[in-house]
Structures are given as structure tokens and as C-alpha cells.
């Protein structure tokens, strides 16, 4: 994880923006703030951002719409801030491509822990420790774990979020094996949103949309009734 990671806080509450900016900067992170989608887009154009903390309730475009827009063009990690009892917002946020969520009101220390966890997953290992140089090939695809890249047949790179990459990595390490949702959470190093059982289904759905010719008739990741999921192709480690 980068020790000086740049965090963008998007919230229309100035008190929350200022508190989080000060809190994160005192702990060695860089922080920028935005009050709405327009300011967020300006900040993304102005600087390289390592992670976005994005409130669902914003003036103009909602946080869910902004999450979808960001995810359509880049894989920058996103943590959604949701109302405490709004399960629907959490599910939709994950479906839009968010990496984690945290309900309001929250302890800034918990948010910091979530930020660090998502950044660790996104970097593929602890700070200062290089990930193992290993790749996997399956059904014409190449998964390069050292660079955290997925290459489709035809040599086209497919962008994955950190959570998507980690889940796919779990599948390719256990091909043809039926894995329950609990096993997938544990094996993929799940915490935060990944510890939410429904999130595995959402992540599988996201992977299918990016990898399957017909996501409704998947050939790579198949559902096993009352069991979980099974990764079908033969996998060759390199």
C-alpha cells in the first residue's frame, strides 16, 4: 500500500469533508475534497487519485451515478458512504462497481481501516513487499498477478477492480472445485464489503459481464445450485 496515497473525499457536508481531510492528512495520507460530481470530476482531471470516498446522497448526480460513471472508464477504488439502514444503496453501489461501503454515521478510524484494506487489495500485497511473479492461462485468457492485469483473447486488457481481481484469483487457484460463498469470502481475503454474503454474487455477476460472451449462459464461472460457484476452464500456471 502506498504510504502517501491520495484520497478524494466527495461529500456535500463541509463538516465531514474538513474533518476527514484533516484526519487522513494527520495519518500520512494526501487528501482532496469535492462537494459534488462536478468538483469530483475536476479533481480527477487535476490529480492522480488512489481512492475515492464517495457519499451516496449528493446534489445533482447521486453517488451511485458517479460511481457508475467512474467505473465505466477507470478502476480507481471507491468506498461508498451510505445511510445506516439503506441496504439497497449498498447492493446497488456494489453492482455499480464500488469496492466497499461504510454506513453513516461512522468512526473515522473505521473508514481509515477500510481505506487501508482496499488499497492493500488494490496493490496486491503489503507495502514494500513485491507480489509473487506468477501468471495463469485459461481459455485464451492470461491473468498476470505481478502486474494485476487480465488479458482477454486477442491481447485486449480488461480492467478489474481490486475486489474483482482477488475473486478471480481465488477461482483460478481452485479450478473445477465447487466453492461456497463463505469459502470465497475467506479465500479472497474478504473484509468490509467482501464479508457481505450478497457481495460475492454481485462480484461474480460483474466478472461475468466483463468476461463471458453471454453472461446469462456463463461458460467460465458457473453457479452450482445449493453449492456456490465453480470455475470451469483448465488453468495452467506460469
Backbone as a ProteinNet text record, in pm:
[ID]
protein_1_A
[PRIMARY]
XXXXXXXXXXXXXXXXXXXXXXXXXXXXXXXXXXXXXXXXXXXXXXXXXXXXXXXXXXXXXXXXXXXXXXXXXXXXXXXXXXXXXXXXXXXXXXXXXXXXXXXXXXXXXXXXXXXXXXXXXXXXXXXXXXXXXXXXXXXXXXXXXXXXXXXXXXXXXXXXXXXXXXXXXXXXXXXXXXXXXXXXXXXXXXXXXXXXXXXXXXXXXXXXXXXXXXXXXXXXXXXXXXXXXXXXXXXXXX
[TERTIARY]
83.5	0	86.9	52.8	126.9	107.3	220.2	209.7	159.8	173.2	126.6	11.8	-73.4	-184.5	-271.2	-324.4	-405.9	-553.2	-625.7	-766.1	-853.6	-957	-1053.9	-1181.4	-1222.6	-1343.7	-1453.1	-1562.2	-1673.2	-1796.3	-1831.7	-1944.9	-1994.5	-2124.5	-2176.5	-2179.7	-2142.9	-2135.3	-1993.7	-1980	-1846.6	-1780.1	-1859.6	-1802.2	-1736.9	-1803.9	-1747.2	-1622.7	-1630.1	-1514.1	-1392	-1410.1	-1296.6	-1243.6	-1334.8	-1290.6	-1208.9	-1259.3	-1188.8	-1057.1	-1055.3	-930.5	-822.5	-857.7	-760.8	-719.3	-816.4	-788.8	-692.4	-718.7	-634.7	-495.5	-487.3	-356.2	-269.6	-329.8	-251.8	-195.3	-251.3	-205.3	-125.8	-72.4	23.9	-32	-163.6	-223.3	-245.3	-246.7	-287.3	-439.4	-502.3	-647.7	-692.3	-786.3	-854.2	-1003.4	-1078.6	-1221.8	-1301.7	-1426.6	-1520.2	-1660.1	-1744.6	-1879.2	-1983.5	-1950	-2047.1	-1973.8	-2051.3	-1991.4	-1905.2	-1944.3	-1865.9	-1728.1	-1724.6	-1595.2	-1515.2	-1582.8	-1513	-1443.7	-1514.7	-1455.6	-1337.1	-1347.4	-1236.2	-1114.6	-1139	-1028.1	-962.8	-1043.1	-987.3	-903.7	-943	-863.1	-735.7	-740.9	-629.2	-517.8	-551.8	-453	-476	-371.2	-384.5	-443.5	-557.3	-628	-616.1	-580.4	-563.5	-691.3	-780.7	-905.7	-1006.3	-1133.2	-1241	-1332.8	-1357.5	-1460.6	-1581	-1690.3	-1799.3	-1933.4	-1993.9	-2124.1	-2233	-2332.1	-2443.5	-2531.4	-2563	-2656.2	-2579.8	-2587.1	-2518.5	-2614.9	-2593.8	-2673.4	-2635.8	-2733.2	-2705.7	-2700.4	-2596.1	-2579.9	-2555.8	-2622.4	-2602.2	-2467	-2425.9	-2302	-2306.2	-2423.7	-2436.5	-2413.4	-2469.2	-2447.2	-2300.7	-2239	-2098.6	-2008.8	-2043.6	-1968	-1972.8	-2092.3	-2108	-2024.7	-2025.5	-1951.2	-1800.6	-1751.7	-1608.2	-1569.5	-1651.9	-1616.8	-1619.3	-1694.5	-1700.7	-1569.3	-1483.5	-1360	-1232.4	-1241.6	-1120.3	-1152.2	-1045.6	-1063.9	-1022.8	-1016.4	-983.3	-1075.1	-1021	-1106.5	-1204.3	-1324.6	-1429.3	-1488.9	-1496	-1568.2	-1689.9	-1809.6	-1933.2	-1970.5	-2022.3	-2080.2	-2232	-2296	-2440.2	-2512.8	-2644.6	-2727.6	-2728.4	-2738.9	-2714.3	-2802.1	-2927.8	-3017.8	-3049.4	-2978.4	-3011	-2936.2	-2984.6	-2922.4	-2925.5	-3033.8	-3045.9	-2930.7	-2894.6	-2783	-2653.1	-2634.5	-2511.7	-2507.6	-2620.2	-2625.1	-2605	-2677.2	-2664.2	-2522.9	-2465.3	-2328.7	-2229.8	-2242.3	-2154.1	-2177.2	-2303.6	-2332.8	-2275.2	-2268.9	-2212.7	-2060.5	-1998.9	-1853.6	-1779.8	-1852	-1783.8	-1705	-1594.8	-1510.7	-1551.9	-1614	-1654.2	-1758.1	-1818.9	-1912.8	-1899.6	-1941.6	-1944.1	-2066.4	-2150.7	-2272.3	-2244.3	-2321.4	-2316.5	-2413.6	-2382.1	-2256.2	-2146.4	-2021	-1910.9	-1797	-1712.6	-1591.7	-1482.9	-1416.8	-1310.4	-1203.3	-1181.5	-1080.5	-1123.7	-1255.8	-1304.5	-1288.6	-1319.7	-1301.3	-1155	-1063.1	-920.8	-881.6	-933.7	-903.5	-956.1	-1076.6	-1132.2	-1047.2	-1005.1	-920	-792.5	-727.8	-601.5	-623.5	-735.3	-763.2	-784.6	-861.7	-887	-758.8	-676.5	-550.2	-456.6	-455.9	-372.9	-419.7	-551.1	-603.1	-571.1	-577.5	-554.3	-408.9	-317.3	-174.3	-123.1	-204.2	-166.9	-74.9	-53.1	32.8	62.1	133	170.2	274.5	280.4	378.9	519	600.2	738.9	760	650.3	664.3	610.7	698.4	655.3	565.7	456.5	371.3	444.5	407.9	475.6	456.3	563	557.3	500.5	371.2	304.6	190.7	165.1	53.5	-21.6	-145.2	-229.8	-289.5	-298.7	-363.7	-483.1	-594.4	-714.8	-803.3	-848.2	-945.7	-907.9	-777.4	-730.7	-703.9	-734.5	-712	-577.4	-520.2	-399.6	-422.8	-397.7	-407.8	-267.2	-218.1	-82.3	-91.5	-51.9	-68.2	37	153.9	257.4	217.7	147.6	103.4	-45.6	-111.6	-256	-330.8	-305.9	-369.6	-440.5	-552.4	-624.9	-628.5	-578.4	-570.1	-665.6	-758.7	-857.6	-798.2	-860.6	-818.4	-817.2	-711.7	-695.1	-605.5	-546.3	-449.9	-512.5	-635.3	-705.6	-710.6	-665.4	-667.2	-807.7	-849.5	-980	-957.1	-1016.4	-999	-1083.3	-1018.9	-1089.5	-1065.5	-1166.7	-1145.5	-1064.2	-1016.5	-938.6	-1018.9	-1145.5	-1229	-1253.1	-1276.1	-1297.1	-1171.4	-1055.8	-930.8	-904.8	-924.3	-898.7	-992.7	-1118.3	-1211	-1172.6	-1137.5	-1094.5	-968.4	-877.5	-754.7	-788.9	-889.1	-933.3	-985.9	-1063.2	-1117.3	-1006.3	-910.7	-810.3	-715.5	-706	-623.1	-696.3	-827.4	-905.8	-999.2	-943.6	-1031.1	-1105.3	-1226.6	-1315.5	-1362	-1324.9	-1365.6	-1488.2	-1589.6	-1706.6	-1671.7	-1686.5	-1653.9	-1781.4	-1806.4	-1921.7	-1892.2	-1995.9	-1976.4	-1886.3	-1904	-1818.2	-1672.8	-1648	-1511	-1452.8	-1534	-1486.2	-1452.2	-1532.3	-1502.4	-1369.2	-1351.6	-1229.3	-1106.8	-1115.8	-1000	-958.1	-1052.7	-1017.4	-975.8	-959.6	-914.7	-1020.3	-1146.2	-1257.1	-1262.4	-1286.8	-1321.6	-1406.2	-1466.8	-1552	-1666	-1684.2	-1795.1	-1782.4	-1660	-1641.5	-1693.3	-1711.4	-1765.1	-1917.3	-1974.7	-2119.6	-2155.2	-2234.1	-2257.4	-2307.3	-2399.9	-2457.4	-2351.4	-2244	-2143.3	-2071.5	-2060.5	-1997.6	-2080	-2211.7	-2297.6	-2281.9	-2272.1	-2257.7	-2123.8	-2016.4	-1884.7	-1879.7	-1941.8	-1947.3	-2021.5	-2132.4	-2208.1	-2123.8	-2046.8	-1960.1	-1852.8	-1792.4	-1692.2	-1753.1	-1872.3	-1937.9	-1963	-2006.5	-2032.4	-1905	-1791.1	-1664.6	-1597.3	-1630.4	-1553.7	-1634	-1762.6	-1842.6	-1898.6	-1902.9	-1969.1	-2117.2	-2178.8	-2318.8	-2328.4	-2331.9	-2334	-2449.5	-2558.7	-2673.3	-2651.5	-2553.3	-2517.4	-2366.4	-2320	-2176.2	-2105.3	-1987.2	-1903.1	-1779.8	-1743.8	-1623.9	-1657	-1748	-1787.3	-1933.1	-1955	-2091	-2144.8	-2273.8	-2341.2	-2374.3	-2344.6	-2379.4	-2492.5	-2607.6	-2726.1	-2702.9	-2734	-2717.6	-2572.1	-2479.4	-2338.8	-2253.7	-2260.7	-2176.6	-2142.5	-2012	-1966.8	-1851.3	-1836.2	-1729.4	-1665.8	-1530.2	-1455.3	-1423.9	-1477	-1480.2	-1351.1	-1284.6	-1172.2	-1054.1	-976.1	-846.9	-752.6	-680.1	-590.9	-446.4	-360.8	-218.4	-137.6	-75.3	10.5	137.6	193.8	320.5	418.7
-119.2	0	124.1	223.2	348.4	422.3	464.7	535.5	677.6	733.4	869.8	869.9	769.1	756.2	881.7	915.8	1036.5	996.7	1045.2	1010.8	1130.2	1105.7	1209.7	1185.5	1284.2	1275.5	1355.5	1288.1	1353.5	1348.1	1464	1471.6	1616.1	1636.2	1772.8	1837.3	1762.3	1815.5	1866.9	2000.2	2058.8	2013.2	1995.2	1949.9	1813.6	1721.5	1588.1	1595.6	1675.7	1689	1738.5	1844.8	1904.6	1810.5	1743.4	1651	1536.2	1475.5	1361.6	1403.2	1517.6	1565.3	1581.5	1648.8	1669.4	1536.5	1448.7	1319.2	1236.6	1228.5	1146.6	1206.9	1338.5	1402.4	1387.9	1386.4	1366.1	1224.9	1134.9	996.1	962.2	1065.1	1045.1	1029.9	1043.3	1033.3	1172.6	1182.2	1305.1	1302.5	1417.6	1421.7	1545.6	1525.2	1634.1	1617.8	1725.7	1721.3	1774.1	1728.9	1775.7	1770.7	1868.1	1876.9	1809.4	1783.6	1723.3	1660.1	1611	1542.1	1631.7	1757.6	1849.9	1871.9	1896.3	1915	1784.9	1670.8	1543.2	1521.4	1546.7	1528.5	1622.1	1745.1	1839	1788.4	1732.7	1679.7	1560.6	1473.8	1357.1	1398.7	1508	1557.4	1624.5	1683.3	1764.2	1677.9	1568.6	1490.2	1341.2	1265	1119.4	1081.9	1015.1	977.8	827	785.8	643.3	578.1	657.6	601.7	715.3	685.9	783.6	738.8	829.1	809.3	888.4	819.7	881.1	864.6	977.2	973.8	941.9	864.4	831.5	953.5	1027	1140.1	1267.7	1310.7	1431	1515.4	1647	1729.8	1700.9	1714.7	1680.5	1530.2	1480.4	1336	1271.2	1158.5	1086.4	1016.4	974.3	899	769.6	707	583.3	609	718.8	752.8	786.2	859	895.8	771.8	677.6	551.8	480	471.9	406.7	478.4	611	687.2	664.5	667	644.6	504	406.5	267.6	236.6	314.4	291.3	323.7	401.4	442.5	413.3	378.7	351.8	263.2	207.1	110.8	167.4	300.3	362.3	308.4	258.8	204.2	308.1	262.5	350	288.9	369.6	332.8	423.3	362.5	438.2	467.3	587.9	624.1	615.7	530.7	507.8	538.4	565	580	449.5	458	342.9	222.9	244.4	131.2	107.6	173.2	163.9	48	-74.6	-191.8	-183	-126.3	-113.9	-33.1	77.4	158.7	77.3	-7.1	-86.7	-187	-255.6	-354.4	-287	-177.3	-107.1	-52.1	1.1	52.5	-54.9	-173.9	-284.8	-325.8	-325.8	-361.1	-257.7	-132.1	-26.1	-32.1	-110.5	-125.3	-75.3	-37.6	5.4	-110.8	-79.3	-181.2	-209.7	-112.5	-130.1	-22.8	-33.2	68	80.7	195.1	214.1	299	256.4	332.3	454.1	560.1	678.2	659.7	713.4	778.8	675.2	715.3	620.7	683.7	597	639.8	659.5	775.8	795.8	687.5	628.7	522.7	398.8	372.2	258.5	286.3	408.7	444.4	431.4	476.6	464.1	317.8	230.8	88.2	32.7	75.3	30.3	81	207.2	263.7	182.8	154.5	79.6	-61.4	-124.6	-259.8	-260.2	-164.2	-158.9	-127.6	-37.7	-5.2	-125.7	-203.1	-324.3	-422.3	-442.9	-534.9	-486	-355.5	-299.7	-308.4	-303.4	-309.9	-452	-547.3	-687.9	-735.7	-656.3	-702.6	-591.5	-621.5	-521.6	-429.2	-308	-211.1	-266.5	-246.6	-288.8	-434.3	-508.2	-649.5	-674.5	-718.6	-740	-862.4	-854.9	-972.8	-1079.9	-1205.2	-1311.3	-1293.4	-1319.2	-1307.7	-1438.1	-1437.9	-1558.1	-1518.4	-1602	-1578.6	-1708.7	-1696.1	-1812.1	-1794.7	-1905.7	-1904	-1998.8	-1952.5	-2035.9	-1986.3	-2077.5	-2049.3	-1928	-1910.8	-1798.8	-1672	-1672.8	-1557.3	-1569.4	-1455.9	-1453.5	-1362.5	-1416.8	-1338.3	-1317.5	-1194.9	-1159.7	-1104.6	-1185.7	-1145	-1044.5	-1043.2	-947.9	-805.9	-790.7	-657.5	-636	-738	-732.6	-691.6	-766.9	-741.8	-866.8	-846.1	-954.7	-924.3	-1020.4	-1002.9	-1101	-1048.4	-1130.8	-1190.4	-1294.9	-1344.6	-1229.5	-1225.2	-1112.5	-1005.7	-1032.5	-943.1	-809	-813.9	-693.3	-693.1	-582.5	-574.2	-544.5	-616.8	-596.9	-538.3	-422.8	-356.8	-424.9	-458	-516	-430.1	-421.4	-360	-456	-405.2	-490	-610.6	-587.9	-698.7	-801.5	-755.5	-846.6	-928.7	-863.2	-933.6	-1040.8	-1005.2	-1100.8	-1221	-1196.6	-1308.8	-1398.7	-1339.6	-1420.9	-1499	-1436.9	-1505.7	-1628.5	-1614.8	-1728.7	-1841	-1805.1	-1907.1	-1978.9	-1904.2	-1969.9	-2056.7	-2030.6	-2117	-2244.9	-2249.3	-2368.8	-2406.5	-2433.8	-2465.8	-2596.9	-2602.2	-2718.8	-2754.4	-2675.6	-2702.3	-2616.5	-2677.6	-2601.8	-2527.1	-2395.2	-2311.1	-2243.3	-2255.3	-2187.6	-2038.3	-1960.5	-1817.2	-1789.4	-1864.1	-1844.9	-1874.4	-1980.3	-2011.7	-1902	-1849.8	-1743.7	-1617.6	-1585.1	-1470.5	-1491.5	-1610.8	-1639.3	-1644.9	-1716.4	-1736.6	-1610.7	-1520.5	-1396.8	-1286.5	-1321.2	-1222.5	-1119.5	-1162.6	-1069.3	-997.3	-866.7	-786.7	-672.3	-596.4	-488.3	-543.1	-489.5	-532.5	-678.4	-729.7	-868.1	-966.1	-918	-1005.1	-1010.5	-938.8	-936.1	-1043.2	-1143.3	-1262.1	-1227.7	-1134.9	-1097.3	-1038.8	-982.4	-918	-1018.3	-1145.2	-1246	-1264.7	-1272	-1284.7	-1164.2	-1046.1	-924.2	-923.9	-962.7	-966.9	-1069.9	-1185.1	-1286.2	-1229.3	-1161.2	-1100.6	-998.8	-920.2	-820.2	-888.4	-996	-1069.3	-1129.3	-1183.9	-1243.5	-1138.6	-1018.8	-914.5	-875.3	-885.9	-846.4	-960.2	-1086.2	-1197.8	-1295.1	-1301.5	-1401.5	-1344.7	-1426.1	-1385.6	-1362.3	-1448.4	-1433.4	-1451.9	-1341.4	-1353.8	-1436	-1446.5	-1524.8	-1674.5	-1711.8	-1853	-1866.7	-1849.8	-1844.5	-1976.7	-1966.2	-2082.1	-2087.7	-1975.4	-1970.8	-1993.2	-1913.6	-1924.7	-1968.6	-2089.8	-2143.8	-2154.3	-2133.6	-2145.1	-2291.1	-2335.8	-2470.5	-2457.5	-2510	-2493.7	-2547.9	-2466.2	-2500.9	-2527.7	-2490.9	-2516.4	-2390.9	-2312.7	-2195.3	-2170.1	-2164.9	-2138.1	-2230.9	-2253.2	-2339.7	-2274.2	-2266.8	-2213	-2329.7	-2324	-2440.2	-2464.6	-2363.3	-2391.6	-2460.3	-2528.5	-2579.4	-2460.3	-2455.8	-2343.6	-2393.5	-2318.8	-2352.8	-2241.4	-2267.7	-2165.7	-2147.2	-2026.7	-1998.3	-1933.2
0	0	0	-80.4	-83.7	48.2	108.8	236	217.1	96.1	71	-28.9	-22.7	-116.5	-114.4	-230.5	-247.1	-245.7	-145.7	-125.2	-163.5	-241.1	-275.9	-197.2	-116.4	-34.8	-103.9	-140	-209.4	-119.3	-61.4	31.3	31.5	31.4	29.5	167.6	270.1	406.5	431.9	440.3	456.5	585.7	690.5	816.5	803	733.3	713.2	625.3	517.5	427.9	505.1	582.1	653.4	760.9	832.4	937.4	878.7	771.9	713.4	650	584.9	523.9	630.5	740.7	848.5	911	934.2	996.8	912	781.5	693.6	677.4	665.9	646.9	771	889.3	1012.2	1018.9	937.2	937	811.2	747.6	640.2	501.3	485.6	353.1	295	163.8	97.5	83.2	91.5	81.5	5.7	-86.3	-155.5	-131.2	-151.8	-123.2	-241.5	-249.8	-351.6	-292.1	-328.9	-273.2	-360.4	-487.5	-578.9	-696.7	-793.2	-906.5	-992.5	-1009.4	-1091.4	-1030.8	-899.7	-832.8	-831.6	-820.1	-823.5	-957.4	-1067.3	-1199.7	-1219.6	-1169.3	-1179.8	-1102.5	-982.7	-902.5	-970.4	-1035.1	-1104.3	-1225.1	-1290.4	-1403.2	-1355.9	-1238.9	-1188.2	-1129.6	-1064	-989.4	-1007.7	-982.5	-977.6	-841.7	-842.6	-719.9	-699.8	-577.9	-547.6	-496.6	-436.9	-385.3	-366.7	-394.1	-378.4	-265.5	-170.3	-68.8	-116	-150.2	-224.8	-152	-115.2	-48.8	-150.7	-108.6	-198.3	-223.6	-116.6	-127.2	-160.3	-285.7	-331.4	-414.6	-419.1	-509.6	-654.9	-744.7	-884.6	-900.6	-966.3	-980.1	-844.8	-822.3	-696.5	-696.4	-576.4	-566.9	-645.1	-653.4	-730	-878.7	-929.6	-1070.6	-1096.7	-1004.3	-1020.9	-1014.3	-926.2	-918.8	-1052.3	-1109.9	-1240.5	-1347.1	-1347.1	-1447.1	-1434.1	-1309.9	-1288.1	-1330.6	-1291.6	-1319.9	-1468.7	-1546.4	-1690.5	-1759.9	-1693.7	-1761.2	-1683.4	-1555.1	-1478.5	-1359.3	-1299.5	-1190.3	-1055	-1041.6	-914	-804	-693	-586.7	-533.2	-498.7	-447.1	-321	-214.1	-93	-84.5	-79	-73	72.3	97.2	225.3	210.7	290.4	275.1	405	393.9	513.5	590.3	719.9	806.5	774.2	735.3	712.6	565.2	475.6	333.6	267.3	289.5	228.8	77.2	22.8	-123.2	-180.7	-114.8	-162.6	-165.8	-65.3	-59.4	-174.2	-196.6	-304.4	-439.3	-463.7	-592	-608.7	-501	-508	-548.9	-490.6	-527.5	-672.5	-715	-853.9	-950.1	-908.5	-992.2	-997.2	-907.7	-912	-790.4	-682.7	-560.9	-500.3	-433.3	-370.8	-227.2	-161.7	-22.7	8.9	124.7	170.2	320.7	372.8	517	549	643.9	674.5	762.1	739.7	826.4	942.2	1060.5	1096.8	1118.7	1102.7	1115	1194	1247.1	1316.5	1210.9	1204	1104.8	1109	1226.9	1236.8	1159.7	1158.2	1080.3	931.4	889.4	748.8	709.8	795.3	765.6	748.6	834.7	822.8	690.7	650.6	522.7	406.1	413.1	307.8	294	405.6	401.3	346.7	385.1	336.5	185.3	134.3	-10	-85.6	-33.7	-100.6	-101	8.2	10.9	-94.4	-104.7	-205	-345.2	-364.5	-497.2	-538.8	-439.8	-471.8	-477	-428.8	-437.6	-328.4	-224.2	-116.2	-18.9	86.9	184.5	125.8	181.7	134.8	149	46.2	50	16.4	-11.2	-41.8	-182.1	-273.8	-411.8	-420.5	-496.4	-513.4	-592.7	-576	-649.8	-799.9	-875.2	-1020.4	-1075.7	-1095.9	-1143.1	-1234	-1332.7	-1423.9	-1441.7	-1483.9	-1512.5	-1651.4	-1725.1	-1855.7	-1852.9	-1911.5	-1917.6	-2031.7	-2115.2	-2222.4	-2306.5	-2332.2	-2412.5	-2333.7	-2205.2	-2118	-2046.9	-2007	-1924.7	-1805.2	-1686.9	-1564.3	-1510	-1517.4	-1474.4	-1332.4	-1234.4	-1094.9	-1050.8	-1113.6	-1074.9	-1112.7	-1223.9	-1268	-1241	-1186.5	-1159.8	-1286.1	-1392.7	-1521.2	-1570.4	-1637.5	-1702.2	-1851.3	-1931.4	-2076	-2142.5	-2220.5	-2288.9	-2415.4	-2471.4	-2602.3	-2703	-2783.8	-2874.9	-2817	-2697.1	-2632.9	-2594.7	-2544.8	-2501	-2348.1	-2287.9	-2142.1	-2092.2	-1987.9	-1925.5	-1786.5	-1760.6	-1631.7	-1525	-1412.9	-1298.9	-1175.9	-1090	-960.2	-873.6	-758.9	-668.8	-622.3	-587.5	-538.8	-648.9	-771.6	-884.4	-911.2	-909.2	-936.5	-830.7	-704.4	-596.8	-604.1	-640.6	-653	-769.1	-883.1	-997.5	-962.8	-889.7	-847.4	-763	-676.8	-596.3	-684.9	-786.8	-877.5	-954.1	-1009.9	-1094.2	-1012.1	-883.2	-798	-758.2	-781.9	-746.9	-860.9	-979.9	-1093.8	-1073.3	-1130.2	-1123.8	-981.7	-885.5	-747.7	-714.5	-652.8	-610	-481	-485	-369.9	-320	-190.5	-132	-120	-93.6	-74.6	44.7	153.5	270.5	236.7	159.9	119.7	31.2	-58.6	-147	-68.5	31.5	116.8	187.6	245.9	321.8	231.3	118.8	32	-42	-65.6	-135.8	-40.2	88.2	186	216.1	213.6	224.2	357	350.2	466.7	415	503.9	457.2	374.2	254	169.1	130.1	119.6	77.7	182.2	306.8	411	407.2	315.9	298.4	195.8	237.7	155.3	15.2	4	-125.5	-218	-161.7	-245.3	-335.3	-292.7	-378.1	-505	-490	-607.7	-700.3	-641.4	-721.5	-794.2	-725.2	-788.7	-901.4	-879.2	-985.4	-1106.1	-1080.3	-1189.5	-1265.8	-1193	-1257.7	-1342.6	-1289.7	-1366.9	-1492.8	-1480.7	-1597.8	-1705.8	-1665.2	-1765.1	-1839.1	-1771.1	-1833.2	-1909.5	-1876.2	-1929.6	-2016	-1996.7	-2067.4	-2198.2	-2302.4	-2427	-2403.4	-2322.6	-2285.8	-2134.6	-2057.9	-1911.4	-1857.7	-1933.5	-1887.5	-1906.1	-1990.6	-2010.5	-1990.7	-1867.3	-1841.7	-1870.2	-1929.1	-1957.9	-1867.3	-1805.4	-1721.9	-1574.8	-1522.5	-1381.8	-1376.7	-1330.3	-1329.5	-1187	-1175.5	-1046.6	-1019	-899.3	-855.3	-755.4	-790.3	-706.7	-566.6	-468.3	-325.9	-290.4	-379.3	-351.2	-349.8	-456	-467.2	-613	-641.3	-777.8	-814.1	-944.8	-994.5	-1115.9	-1113.7	-1227	-1321	-1441.5	-1530.3	-1610.4	-1665.3	-1757.1	-1689.4	-1768.8	-1722.8	-1707.8	-1597.9	-1568.6	-1569.5	-1640.6	-1648.3	-1581.3	-1463.5	-1400	-1480.9	-1477.6	-1545.8	-1451.8
[MASK]
++++++++++++++++++++++++++++++++++++++++++++++++++++++++++++++++++++++++++++++++++++++++++++++++++++++++++++++++++++++++++++++++++++++++++++++++++++++++++++++++++++++++++++++++++++++++++++++++++++++++++++++++++++++++++++++++++++++++++++++

